[in-house]
């Protein structure tokens, strides 16, 4: 073989190798995330990423995350949902009912895995939990069903409470749904309800001494916008010196008096598992909607002492976590 022929053949072989490697390397899947959060560094997303890594995904190699965050602005949800659908991700995570509704109105083909509120069937998101059909599945968090237990725990911890102010996330629950979830049990306790519209950052300014009575306590309802502004809500309630019960342990960990509800990091880990199944070929319609089964009751004793409260032993003995 002449040297010129050898060089030509060698050059052809060298250029063929990277082409073969590229052909074997698949393009990373795209997971879109639509959320009222303020940063993609929040704890629920850290849990989501960690679970994807545990399932074998590598950022930039097997999967890329596309975030669209409304920072608590409900009116931005539809615009960002449209932008995310336009990016044609392989699966979308919908953080909360408002996000899932906006996405559902835009696509019937892209799989949507979401946090679906207390009753996605009654809310018209899916026809059935066990057989959701369509392109939506996810997790339901039992939000309103837990309110009686939260009221019970708060009343037992602070017997002097004579009225309950409820900060309600308008983007998560209609007003009448919230009232129905609260009124019957509160009436049994002869505990009047003051419903304060939340679900938007400027609403937290309503938590003032002028609005709240001396023996008021507060309950913060679940919802992704409240979760996004959890630190501000806890600080505002601390500033008015009122006892409060919160929907998730994250609030108690940053200074809320007590919380009862699901662990949101665990919920996002489960969403990651569902997304992984879809990326590996499962049909979204074949993945049943799951109901949160594990609930946590957390008491923050440092906050109790700051409020001058003596938390009964009956409460502490039932807590899953007591923060000192």
ZILIN-V781031 format. One record per residue. RES is the residue in one letter. PHI is phi in degrees with one decimal (NA if undefined). OMEGA is omega as a letter, one per 20 degrees, with the letter a starting at -180 (none if undefined). Layout:
BEGIN
<<RES PHI OMEGA> <RES PHI OMEGA>>
END
This chain:
BEGIN
<<X NA r> <X -73.4 a> <X -59.6 a> <X -62.8 r> <X -64.2 a> <X -62.5 r> <X -62.9 r> <X -62.5 r> <X -65.3 a> <X -62.9 r> <X -61.6 r> <X -63.5 r> <X -67.1 a> <X -62.9 a> <X -70.8 a> <X -75.1 a> <X -60.1 a> <X -64.2 r> <X -63.8 r> <X -64.9 r> <X -64.0 r> <X -63.6 a> <X -65.3 a> <X -81.3 a> <X -86.6 a> <X -76.9 r> <X -67.6 a> <X -57.8 r> <X -69.7 r> <X -111.9 r> <X -108.1 r> <X -86.1 r> <X -133.7 r> <X -108.6 a> <X -150.4 r> <X -77.5 a> <X -61.4 a> <X -101.7 a> <X -152.9 r> <X -79.0 r> <X -95.2 a> <X -65.7 a> <X -58.9 a> <X -66.4 r> <X -76.6 r> <X -62.4 r> <X -65.6 r> <X -62.7 r> <X -62.2 a> <X -61.6 r> <X -67.7 r> <X -60.3 r> <X -62.6 r> <X -64.3 r> <X -88.2 r> <X 100.6 a> <X -86.6 r> <X -122.2 r> <X -56.6 r> <X 86.7 r> <X -110.5 r> <X -106.6 a> <X -154.2 r> <X -127.9 r> <X -101.9 r> <X -113.7 a> <X -96.8 r> <X -131.6 a> <X -115.6 a> <X -90.2 a> <X 54.3 r> <X 84.0 a> <X -92.5 a> <X -59.7 a> <X -68.3 r> <X -86.5 a> <X -61.2 a> <X -66.3 a> <X -65.9 a> <X -71.3 r> <X -62.8 r> <X -63.4 r> <X -65.3 a> <X -70.5 r> <X -61.9 r> <X -61.4 r> <X -73.4 r> <X 53.0 r> <X -69.4 r> <X -77.7 r> <X -156.2 r> <X -123.0 r> <X -94.4 r> <X -103.3 a> <X -88.5 r> <X 106.8 a> <X -61.3 a> <X -61.6 r> <X -64.7 a> <X -64.5 r> <X -61.8 a> <X -62.3 r> <X -68.0 a> <X -61.8 a> <X -72.6 a> <X -108.7 a> <X -148.7 r> <X -113.9 a> <X -115.4 r> <X -73.4 r> <X -62.5 r> <X -117.0 r> <X -116.1 a> <X -138.1 r> <X -87.7 a> <X -106.5 r> <X 78.9 a> <X -71.9 a> <X -149.0 a> <X -67.5 r> <X -74.1 r> <X -62.5 r> <X -79.6 r> <X 78.8 a> <X -80.2 a> <X -142.3 r> <X -80.3 a> <X -159.9 r> <X -73.4 a> <X -78.7 a> <X -137.8 a> <X -67.6 a> <X 55.4 r> <X 51.0 a> <X -120.9 a> <X -123.4 r> <X -147.3 r> <X 150.1 a> <X -130.3 r> <X -105.6 a> <X -106.4 r> <X 60.9 a> <X -47.1 a> <X -73.0 r> <X -65.5 a> <X -91.7 a> <X -60.3 r> <X -57.2 r> <X -65.6 r> <X -63.4 r> <X -63.5 r> <X -58.7 a> <X -65.1 a> <X -66.0 a> <X -65.0 r> <X -69.7 a> <X -74.2 a> <X -132.4 a> <X -61.0 a> <X -72.9 a> <X -59.3 a> <X -115.6 r> <X -152.5 a> <X -114.6 r> <X -92.1 a> <X -117.0 r> <X -86.6 a> <X -111.9 a> <X -87.0 a> <X -61.4 r> <X -79.0 a> <X -103.0 a> <X -140.2 r> <X -62.0 a> <X -57.3 a> <X -67.1 r> <X -65.5 r> <X -63.1 r> <X -63.5 r> <X -62.6 a> <X -70.7 a> <X -103.8 a> <X -63.2 a> <X -64.5 a> <X -69.7 r> <X -62.0 r> <X -65.5 r> <X -60.1 r> <X -88.1 a> <X 54.0 a> <X -117.6 r> <X -61.4 a> <X -112.6 r> <X -114.7 a> <X -88.3 a> <X -107.5 a> <X -70.1 r> <X -115.6 r> <X 76.5 r> <X -154.5 a> <X -56.1 a> <X -70.1 a> <X -68.9 a> <X -68.4 r> <X -65.9 r> <X -73.2 r> <X -83.5 a> <X -125.6 r> <X -58.3 a> <X -68.6 a> <X -81.7 a> <X -103.5 r> <X -85.4 a> <X -60.5 a> <X -102.2 r> <X -76.3 r> <X -126.7 a> <X -122.1 r> <X -126.4 r> <X -98.3 a> <X -79.4 r> <X -73.2 r> <X 157.4 a> <X -65.9 r> <X -71.0 r> <X -61.2 r> <X -61.9 a> <X -64.9 a> <X -111.0 a> <X -57.7 a> <X -62.9 r> <X -65.6 r> <X -65.1 r> <X -61.7 r> <X -64.2 a> <X -65.7 r> <X -67.5 r> <X -63.4 a> <X -65.5 r> <X -91.5 r> <X 67.5 a> <X -111.1 r> <X -71.1 a> <X -151.3 r> <X -116.5 a> <X -119.4 a> <X -83.9 a> <X -140.6 a> <X -63.5 a> <X -56.3 a> <X -65.5 r> <X -64.1 a> <X -66.6 r> <X -104.4 r> <X 122.0 r> <X -69.3 a> <X -62.7 a> <X -155.0 r> <X -144.0 r> <X -145.3 a> <X 161.8 a> <X -74.8 r> <X -90.6 a> <X -66.0 r> <X -60.1 r> <X -65.1 r> <X -62.0 a> <X -70.1 r> <X -63.8 r> <X -69.3 r> <X -61.1 r> <X -63.7 r> <X -64.4 r> <X -65.8 r> <X -61.0 r> <X -60.5 r> <X -61.3 r> <X -66.6 r> <X -63.5 r> <X -92.5 r> <X 114.7 r> <X -70.3 r> <X -82.7 a> <X -59.6 a> <X -69.0 r> <X -94.6 a> <X -103.7 a> <X -62.7 r> <X -72.2 a> <X -103.3 r> <X -108.0 r> <X -58.0 a> <X -108.9 a> <X -102.2 r> <X -118.5 a> <X -120.9 r> <X -111.8 a> <X -123.4 r> <X -122.4 r> <X -103.3 a> <X -72.2 r> <X -62.2 r> <X -67.6 r> <X -59.0 r> <X -65.2 r> <X -63.3 r> <X -88.1 a> <X 72.8 a> <X -100.0 r> <X -101.5 a> <X -72.5 a> <X -61.3 r> <X -63.1 r> <X -64.0 r> <X -77.0 a> <X -63.3 a> <X -69.7 a> <X -95.6 a> <X -71.8 r> <X -74.9 a> <X -138.4 r> <X -115.5 a> <X -92.5 a> <X -99.4 none>>
END
